[in-house]
Amino acid sequence: MYRILRPDGEVRHVHELAKAEMNEAGRLVFLKGTIQDITPQIDAEKALRESQERFTFAVEGAGDGVWDWDIPGNVVQYSRLYAEMLGYRPEEFYRTPDAWEKDVHPDDLPLAQERLDAYLQDRRTSYEVELRIRCKNGRYKWVLCRSTVAERDSSGHPTRVIGIHSDIDERKRVETELIRAREEAERANRAKSEFLSNMSHELRTPLNAIIGFGQLLEYEESLDADQRDSVAEILKAGQHLLTLINEILDLAKVESGHLEFSLEPVAVADVVEECLTLVRAQAAKRGIQLCTEDLNGAVVQADRTRLKQVLLNLLSNAIKYNREQGQVDVALASSAPERLQIRVTDTGKGIAPEDHAALFQPFNRLEAEGSAIEGTGIGLSISRRIAERMGGRLEMESQPGVGSCFWVELPGEMHQPTFEVVTPPARPSEPVDDLEHSPVLYIEDNPANLKVVEKLLRGRRRIQLFTAKAPEQGIILAREQRPALILLDIHMPGLSGFEVLEILRQDPETRDIPVVAVSANAMPDDITRARQAGFDHYLTKPLDVTAFLETLDAYLKDSNAKQNGQA
């Protein structure tokens, strides 16, 4: 083979084949031959060689190992990086095609075999699988195995397969650490939720006695003015403790993402008026005037209950940190299309710029910490997080010596006000003293809680209260007395309230008796679980006397109606 130069200057590769004939004397008498232009073959070989070199350069540059499996010959060739990836020198690494199973981690072998069989039998062009392969030092390394069919026979079966193994060991390590960290965080959240639930129960149980007996003393006509003042202070302190417990629980629920939201269009004017009704007495004590601009037509996308919680916090703070005879203004502003701000402005002494960031930190009350102003330092932190969970934000502006403006911004817009006839709500039911003889059973292991309910029902002459300090005793009384209503504590020694409820529901004699849970467990998950278990109603401790009596009357009325054939 040699090269020739054509007249036009192009170089061609040629292959010459010649045949000589000699006479008897050994002299050349005839010479014939052929010359073949093999330039296309030479160019193709060069292109293939360059392509292979580029492929090898690209693969080695990516740090991946390559293997080439000749299926009919049952031979596999491995690249230098493939061997080095597993800790071998290229010259000492050799594997037959059927030996790969020994190197794959036993836990990954079934998946790898399944993928390979499907790949070879279903005539797929490529496959991909993550598995662990044993290294020279005995440890396993995670690799991403990708392969493709390079050649097939006339029947379509693969005869040559090329694969690439990428080292993903570090990525897998990071993934494992992230999964472990997430699981640990979830365990910590569960532990925190359980702790908060237990703490809530333990704190609410004695508060039930404090607030319950305090409310009973309010109705005592024999108390003089000084004694009534002392009772008021007891109730005030009890309610403050209850507020603190609720806010700590709310903060924990917001942080863990367990606070539930139901977003819907909410009329701003209605919610603001509800909040103002609740804080007017607080403002009147200090001579603070409450003013609102026209809020009609303003609608925001929010959870109504949570928005009310945020606005109550802003209004309460605007009153507490205001000056005597000051003013609080509630107004609207539009910061962007389809966004509305509800702004609460006070005439207090204002907040220094360097304190703005710290204001939203939990438990940070700035200079109010040692003052007579009541508070926990949690409200603003909770309110900001609630606003963010509703797709909004809570910010503030303040000028020392002039006052502060706190505003919550939410998705919303202005509508033309509409008018409709509203039917006045029905008046709360009066105490039901004319009920027929109505037995009520209260199963509760705490003597103080039993005593509170006993005294609350002392004025209901037609209600006969049975009490049981143990769940087993309560079950017996329920079967003997067939009460119209059962009040049942959740946490009791021996059987829990859930177990008692299940026993009552399985007994034909007691399964139709309404059962109301009365528990210090006040977490939303606790209430949901109880309702799903079959409790007819759920009351949390400390008991709200009005709500307790209204619930009692409603169930007893229904029970009497059924007995008289009215339902």
C-alpha atoms as one frame of an Amber mdcrd trajectory, in Angstrom:
protein
   0.000   0.000   0.000   1.271   3.425  -0.873   0.069   6.896  -1.676  -0.006
   8.561  -5.042  -0.399  12.172  -6.001  -2.989  12.829  -8.650  -2.496  15.610
 -11.215  -5.154  17.668  -9.419  -3.047  17.526  -6.267  -5.245  15.057  -4.331
  -3.496  12.282  -2.428  -5.018   8.829  -2.798  -4.272   5.604  -0.953  -3.800
   2.635  -3.259  -3.185  -1.050  -2.832  -1.152  -2.825  -5.526  -1.225  -6.561
  -6.234   1.218  -7.893  -8.896   1.966 -11.370 -10.329   5.172 -12.258 -12.160
   5.881 -15.215 -14.536   9.442 -16.543 -14.911  11.028 -18.779 -17.597  13.125
 -21.855 -16.991  16.197 -19.747 -16.735  14.594 -17.717 -13.971  14.197 -14.629
 -16.011  11.083 -12.418 -15.881   9.026 -12.905 -18.997   5.623 -11.533 -17.919
   4.259  -9.221 -15.196   0.635  -8.428 -14.472  -1.100  -6.729 -11.545  -3.974
  -4.655 -10.180  -4.090  -1.326  -8.400  -7.040  -0.636  -6.067  -7.984   2.789
  -4.628  -8.564   2.142  -0.908  -8.810   5.776   0.112 -12.458   5.410   1.352
 -11.525   2.504   3.623  -8.544   4.368   5.019 -10.663   7.463   5.671 -13.335
   5.357   7.383 -10.784   3.650   9.626  -9.287   7.002  10.532 -12.705   8.447
  11.364 -13.536   5.407  13.479 -10.242   5.644  15.305 -10.725   9.351  15.953
 -14.297   8.707  17.114 -13.099   6.034  19.518 -10.388   8.336  20.795 -12.917
  11.139  21.317 -15.293   8.733  23.064 -12.504   7.450  25.319 -11.406  11.007
  26.064 -14.975  12.078  26.889 -15.646   9.064  29.096 -12.379   9.289  30.943
 -12.857  13.015  31.321 -16.200  12.319  32.974 -14.570   9.809  35.302 -16.764
   6.904  34.144 -15.795   3.310  33.568 -16.697   1.553  30.289 -17.271  -2.101
  29.519 -17.832  -3.861  26.194 -19.587  -7.223  26.199 -19.199  -9.562  23.222
 -22.128 -11.902  23.867 -21.385 -14.716  21.324 -17.722 -14.783  22.348 -18.650
 -14.439  26.058 -15.935 -11.847  26.600 -16.094  -8.529  28.422 -13.495  -5.811
  28.076 -13.171  -3.141  30.781 -11.666   0.322  30.515  -8.828   1.541  32.686
 -11.152   3.815  34.700 -13.553   0.935  35.345 -10.803  -0.993  37.096  -9.502
   2.054  38.948 -13.005   2.956  40.107 -13.092  -0.338  42.016  -9.550   0.036
  43.352  -7.746  -2.276  40.869  -4.855  -1.709  38.513  -5.953  -2.254  34.902
  -3.654  -5.220  34.397  -4.977  -7.101  37.442  -8.684  -6.648  36.773 -10.436
  -9.346  34.779 -13.971 -10.691  34.965 -15.861 -13.200  32.848 -19.418 -12.188
  31.910 -20.967 -14.680  34.318 -18.866 -13.469  37.253 -20.615 -10.091  37.684
 -23.182 -11.597  40.041 -20.436 -12.278  42.622 -19.481  -8.592  42.701 -22.993
  -7.146  43.057 -24.340  -6.595  46.570 -26.796  -9.407  47.476 -29.572  -6.904
  48.206 -29.231  -5.348  44.742 -28.828  -8.578  42.780 -32.560  -9.386  42.261
 -33.290  -5.946  40.783 -30.172  -5.999  38.602 -30.993  -9.502  37.299 -34.592
  -8.514  36.608 -33.540  -5.432  34.648 -30.911  -7.350  32.666 -33.280 -10.201
  31.748 -35.977  -7.771  30.616 -33.366  -5.843  28.677 -32.080  -8.875  26.792
 -35.449 -10.586  26.253 -37.735  -7.650  25.483 -35.353  -6.177  22.895 -35.052
  -2.880  24.735 -32.314  -0.646  23.395 -31.016   0.491  26.797 -31.434   0.122
  30.536 -30.322   1.860  33.702 -30.000   0.650  37.282 -28.319   1.772  40.517
 -26.476  -0.939  42.415 -23.555  -1.592  44.717 -20.427  -3.322  43.382 -17.706
  -4.779  45.559 -14.312  -3.065  45.397 -10.878  -4.628  45.797 -10.826  -3.734
  49.516 -14.073  -5.609  50.103 -16.368  -2.609  50.602 -19.239  -1.890  48.246
 -19.500   1.206  46.104 -22.667   2.631  44.591 -22.556   2.900  40.781 -25.048
   3.921  38.126 -25.005   1.274  35.417 -26.235   2.339  31.970 -25.951   0.164
  28.874 -27.074   0.112  25.257 -27.169  -2.496  22.494 -24.442  -1.801  19.948
 -25.034  -4.736  17.590 -27.735  -7.344  16.904 -27.874 -10.513  14.841 -30.291
 -11.144  11.996 -32.948 -12.281  14.502 -32.699  -9.053  16.440 -30.944 -10.550
  19.468 -28.155  -8.412  20.952 -24.641  -9.587  20.145 -22.705  -6.679  21.557
 -23.554  -4.480  24.511 -21.660  -1.398  25.678 -22.109  -0.022  29.168 -20.956
   2.846  31.354 -20.584   2.728  35.144 -20.651   6.081  36.939 -19.425   6.452
  40.513 -22.414   7.738  42.548 -21.111   6.671  45.945 -20.788  10.226  47.279
 -24.223  11.181  46.019 -25.740   8.143  47.706 -23.923   8.978  50.929 -25.366
  12.488  50.906 -28.844  11.118  50.090 -28.590   8.656  52.969 -27.522  11.407
  55.355 -30.416  13.614  54.192 -32.899  10.775  54.663 -31.469  10.043  58.099
 -31.603  13.738  59.013 -35.202  14.006  57.791 -36.220  10.911  59.749 -34.480
  12.295  62.811 -36.259  15.628  62.380 -39.587  13.817  62.009 -38.880  11.812
  65.152 -37.981  15.028  66.964 -41.193  16.675  65.737 -43.235  13.704  66.897
 -41.492  13.771  70.262 -42.096  17.525  70.540 -45.761  17.105  69.635 -46.157
  14.357  72.228 -44.383  16.502  74.815 -46.572  19.512  74.034 -49.696  17.379
  74.186 -48.653  15.958  77.554 -47.632  19.397  78.826 -50.947  20.839  77.712
 -52.808  18.085  79.543 -50.787  18.450  82.737 -51.187  22.244  82.822 -54.828
  22.359  81.807 -55.918  19.859  84.466 -55.109  22.099  87.479 -56.208  25.179
  85.524 -59.602  23.552  85.109 -60.007  23.579  88.898 -58.626  27.129  89.282
 -60.792  28.707  86.593 -63.791  26.473  87.280 -63.999  27.255  90.997 -63.202
  30.909  90.252 -66.174  31.139  87.908 -68.366  29.480  90.535 -67.278  32.030
  93.150 -68.293  34.853  90.814 -71.910  33.793  91.314 -71.694  33.742  95.113
 -73.882  36.566  96.450 -72.314  36.418  99.895 -68.910  37.764  98.729 -68.033
  41.348  99.609 -66.310  43.744  97.218 -62.805  42.869  98.385 -63.446  39.156
  97.974 -64.920  39.676  94.516 -61.814  41.616  93.557 -59.660  38.692  94.734
 -61.737  36.248  92.685 -61.361  38.497  89.636 -57.568  38.449  90.092 -57.593
  34.635  90.337 -59.599  34.362  87.116 -57.390  36.952  85.402 -54.244  35.029
  86.318 -55.818  31.725  85.274 -56.873  33.101  81.910 -53.401  34.565  81.392
 -51.849  31.145  82.033 -54.324  29.568  79.627 -53.467  32.154  76.974 -49.767
  31.429  77.454 -50.338  27.678  77.046 -52.413  28.190  73.910 -49.843  30.512
  72.328 -46.949  28.160  73.023 -48.925  25.323  71.447 -49.813  27.505  68.462
 -46.164  28.472  67.962 -45.103  24.826  68.049 -47.845  23.848  65.577 -46.899
  26.628  63.156 -43.204  25.690  63.332 -43.927  22.016  62.682 -46.441  22.767
  59.913 -49.294  21.089  61.803 -51.508  24.154  61.982 -54.395  23.576  59.597
 -55.697  26.285  57.251 -58.867  26.542  55.189 -58.478  29.439  52.759 -61.640
  31.113  51.472 -62.880  34.610  50.567 -63.320  36.574  53.817 -65.057  39.945
  54.173 -62.601  42.228  55.984 -65.288  44.448  57.508 -66.986  41.517  59.243
 -63.801  40.124  60.784 -62.572  43.552  61.910 -65.926  44.293  63.571 -65.808
  40.949  65.417 -62.319  41.776  66.676 -63.235  45.321  67.690 -66.169  43.983
  69.703 -63.754  41.820  71.688 -61.248  44.616  72.444 -63.602  47.573  73.075
 -63.708  46.963  76.818 -59.903  46.784  76.920 -59.655  50.074  75.002 -62.315
  51.794  77.139 -60.346  51.160  80.351 -57.547  53.358  79.015 -59.724  55.852
  77.171 -58.428  54.753  73.772 -60.574  55.554  70.769 -61.051  52.856  68.099
 -61.506  54.215  64.575 -62.032  52.433  61.252 -62.122  53.609  57.669 -64.731
  52.254  55.253 -63.880  48.561  54.931 -66.987  47.514  52.993 -66.282  45.572
  49.830 -62.793  44.447  50.863 -62.353  40.670  50.491 -59.170  38.728  51.210
 -58.253  35.085  50.691 -57.595  33.749  54.190 -58.531  31.333  56.924 -61.197
  33.293  58.778 -60.315  31.976  62.242 -56.577  32.540  61.767 -57.078  36.021
  60.290 -59.171  36.905  63.325 -56.364  35.600  65.550 -53.815  37.825  63.776
 -55.989  40.959  63.890 -56.862  40.403  67.552 -53.163  40.268  68.341 -52.438
  43.473  66.417 -55.380  45.317  67.993 -54.579  44.094  71.498 -50.943  45.212
  71.127 -52.034  48.582  69.703 -54.112  49.132  72.850 -51.591  47.751  75.387
 -48.628  49.730  74.076 -50.580  52.921  73.377 -50.691  56.053  75.529 -53.642
  56.917  77.754 -56.458  58.598  75.798 -54.766  57.506  72.581 -56.194  56.236
  69.317 -56.119  53.082  67.192 -56.989  53.257  63.491 -57.860  50.322  61.223
 -57.556  51.083  57.526 -57.051  49.437  54.135 -54.318  49.920  51.557 -53.450
  48.293  48.254 -49.742  47.608  47.798 -50.023  45.733  44.482 -52.698  44.386
  42.120 -54.877  41.807  43.877 -53.148  42.440  47.230 -54.729  44.219  50.217
 -53.192  45.459  53.456 -55.159  45.649  56.712 -53.305  48.331  58.680 -53.545
  48.829  62.451 -52.005  52.125  63.573 -51.540  53.321  67.177 -50.428  56.550
  68.847 -47.949  54.927  71.227 -44.341  55.876  71.825 -43.099  53.940  68.796
 -40.266  51.456  68.364 -36.618  52.299  67.699 -35.334  51.135  64.265 -32.693
  48.866  65.818 -35.443  46.933  67.620 -37.621  46.223  64.582 -36.079  42.835
  63.709 -36.094  41.585  67.312 -39.778  42.430  67.646 -40.804  39.274  65.742
 -38.569  36.921  67.732 -40.480  34.592  70.079 -40.497  35.654  73.749 -38.728
  38.957  72.971 -40.813  41.759  74.524 -38.089  44.437  74.266 -38.332  46.967
  77.090 -41.811  45.735  78.097 -40.279  42.680  79.781 -40.067  44.329  83.186
 -43.157  46.491  82.836 -46.694  45.994  84.114 -47.945  45.337  80.571 -49.103
  41.732  80.292 -47.924  39.592  77.411 -45.939  36.545  76.387 -43.845  37.872
  73.508 -45.142  35.104  71.241 -48.130  36.714  69.541 -46.310  38.667  66.822
 -44.093  35.721  65.936 -47.134  33.461  65.553 -49.061  36.120  63.621 -46.268
  36.630  61.095 -45.968  32.890  60.458 -49.735  32.524  60.121 -49.799  35.376
  57.590 -47.051  33.684  55.579 -48.898  30.345  55.640 -51.942  32.142  54.173
 -49.871  33.476  51.273 -49.293  36.892  52.802 -46.932  38.725  55.117 -46.933
  40.814  58.284 -44.728  43.901  58.531 -44.492  47.090  60.571 -43.528  50.746
  60.358 -42.779  52.866  63.401 -41.620  56.329  64.323 -40.398  56.913  67.899
 -42.569  59.425  69.696 -45.343  59.192  67.091 -46.598  55.610  66.974 -46.485
  52.346  65.072 -48.358  50.731  62.204 -48.562  46.949  61.885 -50.118  45.583
  58.722 -51.014  42.209  57.337 -50.998  41.851  53.553 -53.017  39.094  51.871
 -54.302  38.198  48.404 -57.506  40.185  47.956 -59.444  42.873  46.151 -62.230
  45.416  46.532 -65.793  44.540  45.505 -68.897  46.644  45.240 -70.751  46.178
  48.532 -73.868  44.050  48.352 -76.798  44.188  50.725 -78.851  41.282  51.942
 -81.435  40.687  54.607 -79.812  38.975  57.551 -81.929  37.002  59.972 -80.909
  37.802  63.561 -79.319  34.803  65.268 -81.463  32.907  67.719 -80.972  33.839
  71.366 -78.916  31.387  73.417 -81.073  28.850  75.167 -82.006  29.628  78.732
 -80.867  27.252  81.478 -83.002  24.147  81.195 -84.490  23.570  84.642 -87.767
  22.072  83.439 -86.179  18.962  81.936 -87.587  15.691  83.073 -85.464  13.627
  85.432 -82.144  13.424  83.544 -79.321  11.253  84.876 -75.818  12.314  83.823
 -72.715  10.189  84.413 -69.265  11.802  84.743 -66.291   9.393  84.641 -63.233
  11.297  85.897 -60.300  10.270  88.082 -59.388  13.816  89.199 -61.350  14.765
  92.382 -61.033  18.531  91.750 -62.519  18.223  88.280 -65.382  16.118  89.645
 -66.076  18.746  92.282 -66.183  21.552  89.699 -68.831  19.760  87.642 -70.790
  18.780  90.770 -71.013  22.446  91.809 -71.830  23.607  88.281 -74.810  21.255
  88.173 -75.959  21.886  91.724 -78.437  24.509  90.485 -79.893  22.154  87.862
 -82.383  20.469  90.164 -83.777  18.013  87.610 -80.319  16.705  86.653 -79.101
  13.773  88.723 -75.307  13.514  88.552 -73.526  10.203  89.014 -69.744  10.247
  89.291 -67.147   7.516  88.912 -63.486   7.937  89.825 -62.405   4.793  87.974
 -63.232   3.709  84.402 -64.380   0.243  85.488 -66.802   1.773  88.009 -68.075
   4.121  85.303 -68.859   1.220  82.947 -70.849  -0.506  85.701 -72.797   2.687
  86.499 -73.527   3.261  82.812 -75.131  -0.203  82.560 -77.067   0.159  85.821
 -78.320   3.770  85.532 -78.646   4.100  81.715 -77.848   7.857  81.883 -79.072
  10.335  79.289 -75.502  11.581  78.808 -71.994  10.409  79.712 -69.118  12.837
  80.325 -65.870  10.927  79.911 -62.259  11.877  80.646 -59.608  10.597  78.217
 -56.576  10.044  80.468 -57.366   7.697  83.327 -55.473   4.911  85.100 -56.274
   1.436  83.870 -58.558   1.956  80.893 -58.305   5.076  78.732 -61.354   7.028
  77.644 -61.036   5.492  74.170 -61.154   1.971  75.624 -64.138   2.848  77.816
 -65.941   4.293  74.774 -65.298   1.124  72.785 -66.727  -1.031  75.599 -69.810
   1.196  75.856 -70.379   1.099  72.104 -70.182  -2.711  71.995 -72.789  -3.142
  74.732 -76.409  -3.035  73.410 -77.493  -1.475  76.725 -75.155   1.548  76.415
 -74.165   1.911  72.772 -76.784   4.600  71.989 -75.945   6.864  74.964 -74.278
  10.132  73.830 -70.697  10.353  75.118 -68.932  13.720  75.411 -65.169  13.768
  75.913 -64.000  16.174  78.634 -60.237  16.324  78.360 -57.212  18.527  78.918
 -55.827  17.313  75.582 -56.486  20.350  73.423 -54.313  19.672  70.360 -56.287
  19.542  67.056 -55.019  16.010  66.438 -56.398  14.928  69.837 -59.832  16.336
  69.024 -59.851  14.813  65.527 -58.832  11.423  66.871 -61.592  11.519  69.494
 -64.283  12.438  66.971 -63.102   9.677  64.637 -63.215   7.201  67.531 -66.908
   7.912  68.019 -67.218  10.604  70.695 -70.299  12.722  70.078 -68.670  15.948
  71.256 -65.359  17.197  72.679 -64.912  19.751  75.486 -61.457  20.923  76.510
 -60.266  21.790  79.993 -60.313  24.330  81.516 -64.054  24.178  80.962 -65.831
  27.147  79.469 -68.839  27.191  81.815 -71.243  28.638  79.237 -70.187  26.213
  76.506 -70.303  23.299  78.954 -73.848  24.071  80.118 -75.097  24.728  76.575
 -73.666  21.389  75.415 -75.239  19.624  78.390 -78.639  21.201  77.771 -78.568
  20.391  74.050 -77.926  16.672  74.580 -80.406  16.384  77.453 -83.114  18.130
  75.426 -82.507  15.729  72.564 -82.601  12.765  74.926 -85.917  13.888  76.464
 -87.379  14.502  73.018 -86.506  10.966  71.936 -88.008   9.509  75.105 -91.224
  11.433  74.491 -91.356  10.369  70.854 -90.638  13.857  69.498 -87.558  12.933
  67.479
